[in-house]
Structure formats: structure tokens, C-alpha cells
Amino acid sequence: MGIDKDHIQSQSETGEKAPIDQVEERVEAEMKKLKGEAKKHVADGLQDDELAHEGERLVAEAERELKQKENQSD
């Protein structure tokens, strides 16, 4: 049994992302979430409300991106 070259489709033809690209997007969202959490902790120590709000915004944005990635993979 051989490979029928007439029935091969590339990822670009199917519109499917390569697994490495899918992982990269998830890692970027996870890093954004960690950065936001770190800013919140620093802001708590410095009692800086503005920095705390920025950290909360980053965490919320990252969580939305992660949920979006999970929904795309389903």
C-alpha cells in the first residue's frame, strides 16, 4: 500500500494550523497571565493601585485568550 499523491492535502490547503503554532499561542497566553499575576503581587507590595489594575487586566485578557484557544481545539 503506497501513498496516493493525488489525495494529499497540505495544512495550508485545509486551513489547519501546525501543532507548534497552536502550542506557541497557548504559551504566549500563559506567559501574559503570569506577567499579570506578577504585576498584581508587586502592586500589592508597593500599594500601587494602577499597577494592580494593569495586572488584573492582563490576567483577564490571558484567560479569555486561553478559553478561546480551548474552544478552537474542540
mmCIF file of the N, C-alpha and C atoms, coordinates in Angstrom:
data_MODEL
# 
_entry.id   MODEL 
# 
loop_
_atom_site.group_PDB 
_atom_site.id 
_atom_site.type_symbol 
_atom_site.label_atom_id 
_atom_site.label_alt_id 
_atom_site.label_comp_id 
_atom_site.label_asym_id 
_atom_site.label_entity_id 
_atom_site.label_seq_id 
_atom_site.pdbx_PDB_ins_code 
_atom_site.Cartn_x 
_atom_site.Cartn_y 
_atom_site.Cartn_z 
_atom_site.occupancy 
_atom_site.B_iso_or_equiv 
_atom_site.pdbx_formal_charge 
_atom_site.auth_seq_id 
_atom_site.auth_comp_id 
_atom_site.auth_asym_id 
_atom_site.auth_atom_id 
_atom_site.pdbx_PDB_model_num 
ATOM 1   N N  . MET A 1 1  ? 0.858   -1.179 0.000  1.00 0.00 ? 1  MET A N  1 
ATOM 2   C CA . MET A 1 1  ? 0.000   0.000  0.000  1.00 0.00 ? 1  MET A CA 1 
ATOM 3   C C  . MET A 1 1  ? 0.900   1.236  0.000  1.00 0.00 ? 1  MET A C  1 
ATOM 4   N N  . GLY A 1 2  ? 0.725   2.068  -0.971 1.00 0.00 ? 2  GLY A N  1 
ATOM 5   C CA . GLY A 1 2  ? 1.531   3.269  -1.098 1.00 0.00 ? 2  GLY A CA 1 
ATOM 6   C C  . GLY A 1 2  ? 0.715   4.519  -0.830 1.00 0.00 ? 2  GLY A C  1 
ATOM 7   N N  . ILE A 1 3  ? 1.380   5.625  -0.884 1.00 0.00 ? 3  ILE A N  1 
ATOM 8   C CA . ILE A 1 3  ? 0.718   6.917  -0.668 1.00 0.00 ? 3  ILE A CA 1 
ATOM 9   C C  . ILE A 1 3  ? 0.269   7.447  -2.021 1.00 0.00 ? 3  ILE A C  1 
ATOM 10  N N  . ASP A 1 4  ? -1.011  7.780  -2.111 1.00 0.00 ? 4  ASP A N  1 
ATOM 11  C CA . ASP A 1 4  ? -1.560  8.343  -3.336 1.00 0.00 ? 4  ASP A CA 1 
ATOM 12  C C  . ASP A 1 4  ? -1.326  9.848  -3.315 1.00 0.00 ? 4  ASP A C  1 
ATOM 13  N N  . LYS A 1 5  ? -0.395  10.301 -4.122 1.00 0.00 ? 5  LYS A N  1 
ATOM 14  C CA . LYS A 1 5  ? -0.002  11.712 -4.106 1.00 0.00 ? 5  LYS A CA 1 
ATOM 15  C C  . LYS A 1 5  ? -1.103  12.643 -4.595 1.00 0.00 ? 5  LYS A C  1 
ATOM 16  N N  . ASP A 1 6  ? -2.109  12.122 -5.247 1.00 0.00 ? 6  ASP A N  1 
ATOM 17  C CA . ASP A 1 6  ? -3.219  12.949 -5.722 1.00 0.00 ? 6  ASP A CA 1 
ATOM 18  C C  . ASP A 1 6  ? -4.194  13.293 -4.602 1.00 0.00 ? 6  ASP A C  1 
ATOM 19  N N  . HIS A 1 7  ? -4.136  12.574 -3.476 1.00 0.00 ? 7  HIS A N  1 
ATOM 20  C CA . HIS A 1 7  ? -5.077  12.784 -2.378 1.00 0.00 ? 7  HIS A CA 1 
ATOM 21  C C  . HIS A 1 7  ? -4.426  13.397 -1.140 1.00 0.00 ? 7  HIS A C  1 
ATOM 22  N N  . ILE A 1 8  ? -3.235  13.917 -1.284 1.00 0.00 ? 8  ILE A N  1 
ATOM 23  C CA . ILE A 1 8  ? -2.546  14.547 -0.160 1.00 0.00 ? 8  ILE A CA 1 
ATOM 24  C C  . ILE A 1 8  ? -2.947  16.016 -0.102 1.00 0.00 ? 8  ILE A C  1 
ATOM 25  N N  . GLN A 1 9  ? -3.288  16.475 1.117  1.00 0.00 ? 9  GLN A N  1 
ATOM 26  C CA . GLN A 1 9  ? -3.614  17.891 1.319  1.00 0.00 ? 9  GLN A CA 1 
ATOM 27  C C  . GLN A 1 9  ? -2.635  18.465 2.332  1.00 0.00 ? 9  GLN A C  1 
ATOM 28  N N  . SER A 1 10 ? -2.187  19.667 2.064  1.00 0.00 ? 10 SER A N  1 
ATOM 29  C CA . SER A 1 10 ? -1.290  20.338 3.000  1.00 0.00 ? 10 SER A CA 1 
ATOM 30  C C  . SER A 1 10 ? -2.106  21.067 4.062  1.00 0.00 ? 10 SER A C  1 
ATOM 31  N N  . GLN A 1 11 ? -1.446  21.450 5.130  1.00 0.00 ? 11 GLN A N  1 
ATOM 32  C CA . GLN A 1 11 ? -2.128  22.196 6.186  1.00 0.00 ? 11 GLN A CA 1 
ATOM 33  C C  . GLN A 1 11 ? -2.615  23.543 5.669  1.00 0.00 ? 11 GLN A C  1 
ATOM 34  N N  . SER A 1 12 ? -1.879  24.145 4.755  1.00 0.00 ? 12 SER A N  1 
ATOM 35  C CA . SER A 1 12 ? -2.323  25.434 4.219  1.00 0.00 ? 12 SER A CA 1 
ATOM 36  C C  . SER A 1 12 ? -3.581  25.262 3.369  1.00 0.00 ? 12 SER A C  1 
ATOM 37  N N  . GLU A 1 13 ? -3.725  24.120 2.713  1.00 0.00 ? 13 GLU A N  1 
ATOM 38  C CA . GLU A 1 13 ? -4.929  23.864 1.917  1.00 0.00 ? 13 GLU A CA 1 
ATOM 39  C C  . GLU A 1 13 ? -6.150  23.617 2.810  1.00 0.00 ? 13 GLU A C  1 
ATOM 40  N N  . THR A 1 14 ? -5.940  22.972 3.941  1.00 0.00 ? 14 THR A N  1 
ATOM 41  C CA . THR A 1 14 ? -7.060  22.673 4.844  1.00 0.00 ? 14 THR A CA 1 
ATOM 42  C C  . THR A 1 14 ? -7.339  23.819 5.808  1.00 0.00 ? 14 THR A C  1 
ATOM 43  N N  . GLY A 1 15 ? -6.397  24.756 5.938  1.00 0.00 ? 15 GLY A N  1 
ATOM 44  C CA . GLY A 1 15 ? -6.566  25.869 6.861  1.00 0.00 ? 15 GLY A CA 1 
ATOM 45  C C  . GLY A 1 15 ? -6.210  25.507 8.289  1.00 0.00 ? 15 GLY A C  1 
ATOM 46  N N  . GLU A 1 16 ? -5.668  24.320 8.486  1.00 0.00 ? 16 GLU A N  1 
ATOM 47  C CA . GLU A 1 16 ? -5.308  23.846 9.821  1.00 0.00 ? 16 GLU A CA 1 
ATOM 48  C C  . GLU A 1 16 ? -3.947  24.413 10.226 1.00 0.00 ? 16 GLU A C  1 
ATOM 49  N N  . LYS A 1 17 ? -3.845  24.829 11.489 1.00 0.00 ? 17 LYS A N  1 
ATOM 50  C CA . LYS A 1 17 ? -2.569  25.328 11.985 1.00 0.00 ? 17 LYS A CA 1 
ATOM 51  C C  . LYS A 1 17 ? -1.675  24.158 12.383 1.00 0.00 ? 17 LYS A C  1 
ATOM 52  N N  . ALA A 1 18 ? -0.392  24.366 12.220 1.00 0.00 ? 18 ALA A N  1 
ATOM 53  C CA . ALA A 1 18 ? 0.569   23.352 12.649 1.00 0.00 ? 18 ALA A CA 1 
ATOM 54  C C  . ALA A 1 18 ? 0.531   23.242 14.171 1.00 0.00 ? 18 ALA A C  1 
ATOM 55  N N  . PRO A 1 19 ? 0.738   22.049 14.713 1.00 0.00 ? 19 PRO A N  1 
ATOM 56  C CA . PRO A 1 19 ? 0.704   21.883 16.172 1.00 0.00 ? 19 PRO A CA 1 
ATOM 57  C C  . PRO A 1 19 ? 1.646   22.832 16.909 1.00 0.00 ? 19 PRO A C  1 
ATOM 58  N N  . ILE A 1 20 ? 2.808   23.109 16.357 1.00 0.00 ? 20 ILE A N  1 
ATOM 59  C CA . ILE A 1 20 ? 3.757   24.006 17.029 1.00 0.00 ? 20 ILE A CA 1 
ATOM 60  C C  . ILE A 1 20 ? 3.175   25.410 17.127 1.00 0.00 ? 20 ILE A C  1 
ATOM 61  N N  . ASP A 1 21 ? 2.417   25.849 16.118 1.00 0.00 ? 21 ASP A N  1 
ATOM 62  C CA . ASP A 1 21 ? 1.794   27.171 16.154 1.00 0.00 ? 21 ASP A CA 1 
ATOM 63  C C  . ASP A 1 21 ? 0.697   27.227 17.210 1.00 0.00 ? 21 ASP A C  1 
ATOM 64  N N  . GLN A 1 22 ? -0.038  26.142 17.367 1.00 0.00 ? 22 GLN A N  1 
ATOM 65  C CA . GLN A 1 22 ? -1.092  26.079 18.379 1.00 0.00 ? 22 GLN A CA 1 
ATOM 66  C C  . GLN A 1 22 ? -0.489  26.157 19.779 1.00 0.00 ? 22 GLN A C  1 
ATOM 67  N N  . VAL A 1 23 ? 0.601   25.456 19.992 1.00 0.00 ? 23 VAL A N  1 
ATOM 68  C CA . VAL A 1 23 ? 1.264   25.461 21.298 1.00 0.00 ? 23 VAL A CA 1 
ATOM 69  C C  . VAL A 1 23 ? 1.849   26.835 21.584 1.00 0.00 ? 23 VAL A C  1 
ATOM 70  N N  . GLU A 1 24 ? 2.440   27.454 20.582 1.00 0.00 ? 24 GLU A N  1 
ATOM 71  C CA . GLU A 1 24 ? 3.060   28.766 20.756 1.00 0.00 ? 24 GLU A CA 1 
ATOM 72  C C  . GLU A 1 24 ? 2.039   29.805 21.227 1.00 0.00 ? 24 GLU A C  1 
ATOM 73  N N  . GLU A 1 25 ? 0.854   29.792 20.640 1.00 0.00 ? 25 GLU A N  1 
ATOM 74  C CA . GLU A 1 25 ? -0.185  30.748 21.036 1.00 0.00 ? 25 GLU A CA 1 
ATOM 75  C C  . GLU A 1 25 ? -0.610  30.519 22.482 1.00 0.00 ? 25 GLU A C  1 
ATOM 76  N N  . ARG A 1 26 ? -0.715  29.264 22.874 1.00 0.00 ? 26 ARG A N  1 
ATOM 77  C CA . ARG A 1 26 ? -1.106  28.941 24.253 1.00 0.00 ? 26 ARG A CA 1 
ATOM 78  C C  . ARG A 1 26 ? -0.022  29.379 25.230 1.00 0.00 ? 26 ARG A C  1 
ATOM 79  N N  . VAL A 1 27 ? 1.234   29.159 24.883 1.00 0.00 ? 27 VAL A N  1 
ATOM 80  C CA . VAL A 1 27 ? 2.347   29.557 25.748 1.00 0.00 ? 27 VAL A CA 1 
ATOM 81  C C  . VAL A 1 27 ? 2.372   31.075 25.912 1.00 0.00 ? 27 VAL A C  1 
ATOM 82  N N  . GLU A 1 28 ? 2.136   31.809 24.830 1.00 0.00 ? 28 GLU A N  1 
ATOM 83  C CA . GLU A 1 28 ? 2.115   33.275 24.910 1.00 0.00 ? 28 GLU A CA 1 
ATOM 84  C C  . GLU A 1 28 ? 1.007   33.745 25.854 1.00 0.00 ? 28 GLU A C  1 
ATOM 85  N N  . ALA A 1 29 ? -0.157  33.119 25.780 1.00 0.00 ? 29 ALA A N  1 
ATOM 86  C CA . ALA A 1 29 ? -1.263  33.492 26.667 1.00 0.00 ? 29 ALA A CA 1 
ATOM 87  C C  . ALA A 1 29 ? -0.932  33.152 28.120 1.00 0.00 ? 29 ALA A C  1 
ATOM 88  N N  . GLU A 1 30 ? -0.306  31.992 28.347 1.00 0.00 ? 30 GLU A N  1 
ATOM 89  C CA . GLU A 1 30 ? 0.092   31.608 29.705 1.00 0.00 ? 30 GLU A CA 1 
ATOM 90  C C  . GLU A 1 30 ? 1.118   32.590 30.270 1.00 0.00 ? 30 GLU A C  1 
ATOM 91  N N  . MET A 1 31 ? 2.050   33.016 29.435 1.00 0.00 ? 31 MET A N  1 
ATOM 92  C CA . MET A 1 31 ? 3.072   33.973 29.884 1.00 0.00 ? 31 MET A CA 1 
ATOM 93  C C  . MET A 1 31 ? 2.432   35.319 30.222 1.00 0.00 ? 31 MET A C  1 
ATOM 94  N N  . LYS A 1 32 ? 1.454   35.748 29.432 1.00 0.00 ? 32 LYS A N  1 
ATOM 95  C CA . LYS A 1 32 ? 0.759   37.002 29.706 1.00 0.00 ? 32 LYS A CA 1 
ATOM 96  C C  . LYS A 1 32 ? 0.039   36.906 31.054 1.00 0.00 ? 32 LYS A C  1 
ATOM 97  N N  . LYS A 1 33 ? -0.554  35.759 31.313 1.00 0.00 ? 33 LYS A N  1 
ATOM 98  C CA . LYS A 1 33 ? -1.256  35.555 32.579 1.00 0.00 ? 33 LYS A CA 1 
ATOM 99  C C  . LYS A 1 33 ? -0.280  35.630 33.749 1.00 0.00 ? 33 LYS A C  1 
ATOM 100 N N  . LEU A 1 34 ? 0.873   34.975 33.618 1.00 0.00 ? 34 LEU A N  1 
ATOM 101 C CA . LEU A 1 34 ? 1.886   35.020 34.673 1.00 0.00 ? 34 LEU A CA 1 
ATOM 102 C C  . LEU A 1 34 ? 2.414   36.437 34.893 1.00 0.00 ? 34 LEU A C  1 
ATOM 103 N N  . LYS A 1 35 ? 2.598   37.162 33.814 1.00 0.00 ? 35 LYS A N  1 
ATOM 104 C CA . LYS A 1 35 ? 3.072   38.544 33.920 1.00 0.00 ? 35 LYS A CA 1 
ATOM 105 C C  . LYS A 1 35 ? 2.054   39.398 34.673 1.00 0.00 ? 35 LYS A C  1 
ATOM 106 N N  . GLY A 1 36 ? 0.774   39.199 34.365 1.00 0.00 ? 36 GLY A N  1 
ATOM 107 C CA . GLY A 1 36 ? -0.269  39.943 35.059 1.00 0.00 ? 36 GLY A CA 1 
ATOM 108 C C  . GLY A 1 36 ? -0.323  39.606 36.537 1.00 0.00 ? 36 GLY A C  1 
ATOM 109 N N  . GLU A 1 37 ? -0.186  38.317 36.855 1.00 0.00 ? 37 GLU A N  1 
ATOM 110 C CA . GLU A 1 37 ? -0.191  37.913 38.262 1.00 0.00 ? 37 GLU A CA 1 
ATOM 111 C C  . GLU A 1 37 ? 1.012   38.493 39.004 1.00 0.00 ? 37 GLU A C  1 
ATOM 112 N N  . ALA A 1 38 ? 2.163   38.514 38.350 1.00 0.00 ? 38 ALA A N  1 
ATOM 113 C CA . ALA A 1 38 ? 3.362   39.082 38.974 1.00 0.00 ? 38 ALA A CA 1 
ATOM 114 C C  . ALA A 1 38 ? 3.175   40.579 39.232 1.00 0.00 ? 38 ALA A C  1 
ATOM 115 N N  . LYS A 1 39 ? 2.582   41.279 38.268 1.00 0.00 ? 39 LYS A N  1 
ATOM 116 C CA . LYS A 1 39 ? 2.339   42.714 38.456 1.00 0.00 ? 39 LYS A CA 1 
ATOM 117 C C  . LYS A 1 39 ? 1.383   42.962 39.615 1.00 0.00 ? 39 LYS A C  1 
ATOM 118 N N  . LYS A 1 40 ? 0.381   42.096 39.741 1.00 0.00 ? 40 LYS A N  1 
ATOM 119 C CA . LYS A 1 40 ? -0.552  42.249 40.852 1.00 0.00 ? 40 LYS A CA 1 
ATOM 120 C C  . LYS A 1 40 ? 0.161   42.067 42.193 1.00 0.00 ? 40 LYS A C  1 
ATOM 121 N N  . HIS A 1 41 ? 1.053   41.083 42.277 1.00 0.00 ? 41 HIS A N  1 
ATOM 122 C CA . HIS A 1 41 ? 1.784   40.844 43.524 1.00 0.00 ? 41 HIS A CA 1 
ATOM 123 C C  . HIS A 1 41 ? 2.719   42.006 43.859 1.00 0.00 ? 41 HIS A C  1 
ATOM 124 N N  . VAL A 1 42 ? 3.406   42.524 42.858 1.00 0.00 ? 42 VAL A N  1 
ATOM 125 C CA . VAL A 1 42 ? 4.289   43.674 43.069 1.00 0.00 ? 42 VAL A CA 1 
ATOM 126 C C  . VAL A 1 42 ? 3.469   44.889 43.497 1.00 0.00 ? 42 VAL A C  1 
ATOM 127 N N  . ALA A 1 43 ? 2.338   45.082 42.836 1.00 0.00 ? 43 ALA A N  1 
ATOM 128 C CA . ALA A 1 43 ? 1.476   46.222 43.160 1.00 0.00 ? 43 ALA A CA 1 
ATOM 129 C C  . ALA A 1 43 ? 0.969   46.131 44.595 1.00 0.00 ? 43 ALA A C  1 
ATOM 130 N N  . ASP A 1 44 ? 0.654   44.913 45.028 1.00 0.00 ? 44 ASP A N  1 
ATOM 131 C CA . ASP A 1 44 ? 0.210   44.736 46.416 1.00 0.00 ? 44 ASP A CA 1 
ATOM 132 C C  . ASP A 1 44 ? 1.307   45.156 47.389 1.00 0.00 ? 44 ASP A C  1 
ATOM 133 N N  . GLY A 1 45 ? 2.530   44.771 47.072 1.00 0.00 ? 45 GLY A N  1 
ATOM 134 C CA . GLY A 1 45 ? 3.656   45.125 47.939 1.00 0.00 ? 45 GLY A CA 1 
ATOM 135 C C  . GLY A 1 45 ? 3.932   46.619 47.940 1.00 0.00 ? 45 GLY A C  1 
ATOM 136 N N  . LEU A 1 46 ? 3.790   47.242 46.791 1.00 0.00 ? 46 LEU A N  1 
ATOM 137 C CA . LEU A 1 46 ? 4.051   48.682 46.667 1.00 0.00 ? 46 LEU A CA 1 
ATOM 138 C C  . LEU A 1 46 ? 2.808   49.518 46.956 1.00 0.00 ? 46 LEU A C  1 
ATOM 139 N N  . GLN A 1 47 ? 1.695   48.864 47.127 1.00 0.00 ? 47 GLN A N  1 
ATOM 140 C CA . GLN A 1 47 ? 0.404   49.530 47.305 1.00 0.00 ? 47 GLN A CA 1 
ATOM 141 C C  . GLN A 1 47 ? 0.137   50.493 46.144 1.00 0.00 ? 47 GLN A C  1 
ATOM 142 N N  . ASP A 1 48 ? 0.319   49.971 44.929 1.00 0.00 ? 48 ASP A N  1 
ATOM 143 C CA . ASP A 1 48 ? 0.139   50.740 43.697 1.00 0.00 ? 48 ASP A CA 1 
ATOM 144 C C  . ASP A 1 48 ? -1.128  50.233 42.995 1.00 0.00 ? 48 ASP A C  1 
ATOM 145 N N  . ASP A 1 49 ? -2.212  50.985 43.133 1.00 0.00 ? 49 ASP A N  1 
ATOM 146 C CA . ASP A 1 49 ? -3.490  50.568 42.568 1.00 0.00 ? 49 ASP A CA 1 
ATOM 147 C C  . ASP A 1 49 ? -3.467  50.486 41.045 1.00 0.00 ? 49 ASP A C  1 
ATOM 148 N N  . GLU A 1 50 ? -2.777  51.426 40.411 1.00 0.00 ? 50 GLU A N  1 
ATOM 149 C CA . GLU A 1 50 ? -2.717  51.448 38.947 1.00 0.00 ? 50 GLU A CA 1 
ATOM 150 C C  . GLU A 1 50 ? -2.037  50.184 38.416 1.00 0.00 ? 50 GLU A C  1 
ATOM 151 N N  . LEU A 1 51 ? -0.939  49.802 39.025 1.00 0.00 ? 51 LEU A N  1 
ATOM 152 C CA . LEU A 1 51 ? -0.229  48.594 38.615 1.00 0.00 ? 51 LEU A CA 1 
ATOM 153 C C  . LEU A 1 51 ? -1.080  47.358 38.889 1.00 0.00 ? 51 LEU A C  1 
ATOM 154 N N  . ALA A 1 52 ? -1.807  47.367 39.983 1.00 0.00 ? 52 ALA A N  1 
ATOM 155 C CA . ALA A 1 52 ? -2.685  46.243 40.309 1.00 0.00 ? 52 ALA A CA 1 
ATOM 156 C C  . ALA A 1 52 ? -3.768  46.084 39.246 1.00 0.00 ? 52 ALA A C  1 
ATOM 157 N N  . HIS A 1 53 ? -4.339  47.193 38.796 1.00 0.00 ? 53 HIS A N  1 
ATOM 158 C CA . HIS A 1 53 ? -5.378  47.144 37.760 1.00 0.00 ? 53 HIS A CA 1 
ATOM 159 C C  . HIS A 1 53 ? -4.801  46.632 36.443 1.00 0.00 ? 53 HIS A C  1 
ATOM 160 N N  . GLU A 1 54 ? -3.588  47.041 36.121 1.00 0.00 ? 54 GLU A N  1 
ATOM 161 C CA . GLU A 1 54 ? -2.946  46.563 34.893 1.00 0.00 ? 54 GLU A CA 1 
ATOM 162 C C  . GLU A 1 54 ? -2.717  45.055 34.969 1.00 0.00 ? 54 GLU A C  1 
ATOM 163 N N  . GLY A 1 55 ? -2.278  44.595 36.124 1.00 0.00 ? 55 GLY A N  1 
ATOM 164 C CA . GLY A 1 55 ? -2.076  43.159 36.316 1.00 0.00 ? 55 GLY A CA 1 
ATOM 165 C C  . GLY A 1 55 ? -3.372  42.388 36.186 1.00 0.00 ? 55 GLY A C  1 
ATOM 166 N N  . GLU A 1 56 ? -4.435  42.895 36.771 1.00 0.00 ? 56 GLU A N  1 
ATOM 167 C CA . GLU A 1 56 ? -5.743  42.239 36.675 1.00 0.00 ? 56 GLU A CA 1 
ATOM 168 C C  . GLU A 1 56 ? -6.222  42.201 35.232 1.00 0.00 ? 56 GLU A C  1 
ATOM 169 N N  . ARG A 1 57 ? -5.975  43.296 34.501 1.00 0.00 ? 57 ARG A N  1 
ATOM 170 C CA . ARG A 1 57 ? -6.370  43.353 33.090 1.00 0.00 ? 57 ARG A CA 1 
ATOM 171 C C  . ARG A 1 57 ? -5.625  42.297 32.275 1.00 0.00 ? 57 ARG A C  1 
ATOM 172 N N  . LEU A 1 58 ? -4.316  42.163 32.524 1.00 0.00 ? 58 LEU A N  1 
ATOM 173 C CA . LEU A 1 58 ? -3.519  41.170 31.793 1.00 0.00 ? 58 LEU A CA 1 
ATOM 174 C C  . LEU A 1 58 ? -3.986  39.751 32.092 1.00 0.00 ? 58 LEU A C  1 
ATOM 175 N N  . VAL A 1 59 ? -4.271  39.483 33.343 1.00 0.00 ? 59 VAL A N  1 
ATOM 176 C CA . VAL A 1 59 ? -4.742  38.143 33.720 1.00 0.00 ? 59 VAL A CA 1 
ATOM 177 C C  . VAL A 1 59 ? -6.074  37.838 33.036 1.00 0.00 ? 59 VAL A C  1 
ATOM 178 N N  . ALA A 1 60 ? -7.008  38.775 33.078 1.00 0.00 ? 60 ALA A N  1 
ATOM 179 C CA . ALA A 1 60 ? -8.317  38.570 32.458 1.00 0.00 ? 60 ALA A CA 1 
ATOM 180 C C  . ALA A 1 60 ? -8.185  38.380 30.943 1.00 0.00 ? 60 ALA A C  1 
ATOM 181 N N  . GLU A 1 61 ? -7.341  39.177 30.314 1.00 0.00 ? 61 GLU A N  1 
ATOM 182 C CA . GLU A 1 61 ? -7.129  39.071 28.871 1.00 0.00 ? 61 GLU A CA 1 
ATOM 183 C C  . GLU A 1 61 ? -6.527  37.714 28.516 1.00 0.00 ? 61 GLU A C  1 
ATOM 184 N N  . ALA A 1 62 ? -5.552  37.273 29.296 1.00 0.00 ? 62 ALA A N  1 
ATOM 185 C CA . ALA A 1 62 ? -4.912  35.987 29.046 1.00 0.00 ? 62 ALA A CA 1 
ATOM 186 C C  . ALA A 1 62 ? -5.894  34.835 29.246 1.00 0.00 ? 62 ALA A C  1 
ATOM 187 N N  . GLU A 1 63 ? -6.723  34.914 30.266 1.00 0.00 ? 63 GLU A N  1 
ATOM 188 C CA . GLU A 1 63 ? -7.713  33.865 30.498 1.00 0.00 ? 63 GLU A CA 1 
ATOM 189 C C  . GLU A 1 63 ? -8.710  33.787 29.348 1.00 0.00 ? 63 GLU A C  1 
ATOM 190 N N  . ARG A 1 64 ? -9.103  34.941 28.801 1.00 0.00 ? 64 ARG A N  1 
ATOM 191 C CA . ARG A 1 64 ? -10.002 34.949 27.635 1.00 0.00 ? 64 ARG A CA 1 
ATOM 192 C C  . ARG A 1 64 ? -9.325  34.281 26.439 1.00 0.00 ? 64 ARG A C  1 
ATOM 193 N N  . GLU A 1 65 ? -8.044  34.597 26.230 1.00 0.00 ? 65 GLU A N  1 
ATOM 194 C CA . GLU A 1 65 ? -7.309  34.005 25.110 1.00 0.00 ? 65 GLU A CA 1 
ATOM 195 C C  . GLU A 1 65 ? -7.189  32.499 25.280 1.00 0.00 ? 65 GLU A C  1 
ATOM 196 N N  . LEU A 1 66 ? -6.928  32.045 26.502 1.00 0.00 ? 66 LEU A N  1 
ATOM 197 C CA . LEU A 1 66 ? -6.805  30.608 26.748 1.00 0.00 ? 66 LEU A CA 1 
ATOM 198 C C  . LEU A 1 66 ? -8.134  29.890 26.500 1.00 0.00 ? 66 LEU A C  1 
ATOM 199 N N  . LYS A 1 67 ? -9.237  30.479 26.930 1.00 0.00 ? 67 LYS A N  1 
ATOM 200 C CA . LYS A 1 67 ? -10.551 29.880 26.690 1.00 0.00 ? 67 LYS A CA 1 
ATOM 201 C C  . LYS A 1 67 ? -10.842 29.821 25.193 1.00 0.00 ? 67 LYS A C  1 
ATOM 202 N N  . GLN A 1 68 ? -10.453 30.873 24.505 1.00 0.00 ? 68 GLN A N  1 
ATOM 203 C CA . GLN A 1 68 ? -10.668 30.931 23.069 1.00 0.00 ? 68 GLN A CA 1 
ATOM 204 C C  . GLN A 1 68 ? -9.866  29.823 22.373 1.00 0.00 ? 68 GLN A C  1 
ATOM 205 N N  . LYS A 1 69 ? -8.634  29.600 22.803 1.00 0.00 ? 69 LYS A N  1 
ATOM 206 C CA . LYS A 1 69 ? -7.785  28.550 22.225 1.00 0.00 ? 69 LYS A CA 1 
ATOM 207 C C  . LYS A 1 69 ? -8.377  27.177 22.500 1.00 0.00 ? 69 LYS A C  1 
ATOM 208 N N  . GLU A 1 70 ? -8.908  26.984 23.722 1.00 0.00 ? 70 GLU A N  1 
ATOM 209 C CA . GLU A 1 70 ? -9.528  25.701 24.066 1.00 0.00 ? 70 GLU A CA 1 
ATOM 210 C C  . GLU A 1 70 ? -10.757 25.443 23.196 1.00 0.00 ? 70 GLU A C  1 
ATOM 211 N N  . ASN A 1 71 ? -11.553 26.473 22.969 1.00 0.00 ? 71 ASN A N  1 
ATOM 212 C CA . ASN A 1 71 ? -12.746 26.319 22.142 1.00 0.00 ? 71 ASN A CA 1 
ATOM 213 C C  . ASN A 1 71 ? -12.393 26.023 20.693 1.00 0.00 ? 71 ASN A C  1 
ATOM 214 N N  . GLN A 1 72 ? -11.295 26.576 20.208 1.00 0.00 ? 72 GLN A N  1 
ATOM 215 C CA . GLN A 1 72 ? -10.869 26.326 18.828 1.00 0.00 ? 72 GLN A CA 1 
ATOM 216 C C  . GLN A 1 72 ? -10.370 24.900 18.655 1.00 0.00 ? 72 GLN A C  1 
ATOM 217 N N  . SER A 1 73 ? -9.793  24.335 19.715 1.00 0.00 ? 73 SER A N  1 
ATOM 218 C CA . SER A 1 73 ? -9.243  22.992 19.612 1.00 0.00 ? 73 SER A CA 1 
ATOM 219 C C  . SER A 1 73 ? -10.320 21.915 19.741 1.00 0.00 ? 73 SER A C  1 
ATOM 220 N N  . ASP A 1 74 ? -11.522 22.288 20.202 1.00 0.00 ? 74 ASP A N  1 
ATOM 221 C CA . ASP A 1 74 ? -12.618 21.316 20.348 1.00 0.00 ? 74 ASP A CA 1 
ATOM 222 C C  . ASP A 1 74 ? -13.249 20.979 19.044 1.00 0.00 ? 74 ASP A C  1 
# 
